[in-house]
Amino acid sequence: MNSDTFTLDEGQVILQWPAKMSMESYEDFKSWLDLVSRKAKRAAEKYESGEGLI
């Protein structure tokens, strides 16, 4: 497995992926990353607007 950690002010983002991956699997992985990115953007927009505050 490969992994990478990126530290934000709010905490760590940790990503793991197989060391060996077919191009087809890579394309699926890339699509999933795009989806996760959109979800994170919605969460950030919600937080910035004050909706995400308790």
Secondary structure, 3 states (H helix, E strand, C coil): CEEEEEEECCEEEEEEECCCCCHHHHHHHHHHHHHHHHHHHHHHHHHHCCCCCC
